[in-house]
Amino acid sequence: KMATTPINVFKTHTANITTSDDIIYTTPANNTGIVLMAQVANVTASAATVTFAHFDATANTTTELLKDFELPGNDASGVISGKFVVQEGNSIVASASANNTLKITLSVQESVNA
């Protein structure tokens, strides 16, 4: 019996967001990533800001989806509305105004390119 490769794979990615432009997710070769949900939680009592962006590796270009978006202490927010397509080799990046304040969760569908 021949092994089959699934067409769609669903994954959860979590990370602590730092003050650097951290790569949170990169779409693997021969796939298209579809971000189904992206949520940032402020795990401290003080307000903090998040920048959430798409990095196009081919064009070497970063495009902010949110820039210095303020999250009150002990609060959370979805950082995309609807789905967001991330092509093969491209990434989702994020940064925070302070370390140890924000955590991000992504729900991603990876689909094999035809």
Wavefront OBJ file of the C-alpha trace (Angstrom):
o trace
v 0.000 0.000 0.000
v 1.396 3.379 -1.017
v 1.736 6.101 1.632
v -0.284 9.223 0.928
v 0.655 12.772 1.756
v -2.211 14.872 3.112
v -3.218 17.853 0.978
v -3.970 19.991 4.042
v -2.214 20.015 7.413
v -3.435 22.113 10.347
v -0.910 23.502 12.833
v -0.794 25.763 15.886
v 2.212 28.041 16.378
v 2.819 29.888 19.655
v 5.591 32.262 20.656
v 6.632 34.899 23.119
v 6.989 38.166 21.206
v 10.199 40.111 21.873
v 11.375 43.595 20.961
v 13.074 42.133 17.856
v 11.276 41.361 14.590
v 10.744 37.691 15.426
v 9.730 35.234 12.717
v 6.637 33.538 14.105
v 5.866 31.331 11.087
v 7.383 30.574 7.675
v 5.474 28.663 5.009
v 7.444 25.548 4.002
v 8.530 24.748 0.433
v 5.816 23.538 -1.947
v 3.044 24.783 0.361
v 0.761 27.746 0.842
v 0.038 28.775 4.433
v -3.374 30.129 5.365
v -3.496 31.856 8.735
v -6.958 31.054 10.052
v -6.568 32.862 13.385
v -3.943 35.074 14.997
v -4.335 36.260 18.580
v -1.989 38.237 20.808
v -2.347 38.136 24.592
v -0.840 40.668 26.981
v 0.180 38.560 29.979
v 1.130 41.518 32.185
v -0.830 44.210 34.043
v 0.715 47.027 31.955
v -0.199 48.112 28.419
v 2.124 46.997 25.618
v 2.193 47.440 21.849
v 2.535 44.868 19.086
v 3.602 45.146 15.460
v 2.399 42.262 13.279
v 3.657 41.974 9.705
v 4.084 39.873 6.565
v 7.604 39.326 5.209
v 7.920 38.639 1.470
v 11.207 36.752 1.108
v 11.371 37.163 -2.685
v 10.955 40.942 -2.597
v 12.727 41.284 0.786
v 9.812 43.480 1.898
v 8.008 43.716 5.234
v 4.394 44.935 5.212
v 2.827 45.809 8.547
v -0.706 44.599 9.176
v -0.674 46.287 12.606
v 1.884 48.865 13.731
v 2.350 49.703 17.433
v -1.142 48.407 18.257
v -1.738 48.924 21.982
v -3.042 46.080 24.093
v -4.167 46.911 27.637
v -2.778 44.800 30.459
v -4.305 41.338 30.905
v -6.156 41.616 27.592
v -6.032 39.957 24.178
v -6.897 40.803 20.591
v -7.221 39.108 17.239
v -4.663 40.700 14.926
v -6.207 39.692 11.586
v -9.792 39.719 10.401
v -10.565 36.861 8.075
v -7.941 34.550 6.637
v -4.449 35.581 5.518
v -2.482 33.759 2.790
v 1.276 33.353 3.254
v 2.984 32.082 0.124
v 5.810 29.539 0.061
v 8.947 30.844 1.816
v 7.254 33.960 3.190
v 6.829 34.671 6.903
v 4.738 36.236 9.632
v 6.834 38.444 11.927
v 5.972 40.269 15.139
v 7.589 42.545 17.696
v 6.542 43.986 21.062
v 7.281 47.207 22.923
v 8.776 45.176 25.802
v 10.033 41.629 26.328
v 8.018 39.128 28.398
v 4.719 40.955 27.849
v 3.008 39.511 24.762
v 2.325 35.982 23.508
v 0.978 35.087 20.070
v -0.989 32.085 18.859
v -1.454 31.293 15.156
v -3.739 28.660 13.707
v -2.417 27.771 10.237
v -3.597 25.555 7.415
v -0.778 24.398 5.131
v -1.932 23.292 1.677
v 0.311 21.468 -0.788
v 0.850 23.480 -3.980
v -0.339 21.745 -7.159
l 1 2 3 4 5 6 7 8 9 10 11 12 13 14 15 16 17 18 19 20 21 22 23 24 25 26 27 28 29 30 31 32 33 34 35 36 37 38 39 40 41 42 43 44 45 46 47 48 49 50 51 52 53 54 55 56 57 58 59 60 61 62 63 64 65 66 67 68 69 70 71 72 73 74 75 76 77 78 79 80 81 82 83 84 85 86 87 88 89 90 91 92 93 94 95 96 97 98 99 100 101 102 103 104 105 106 107 108 109 110 111 112 113 114
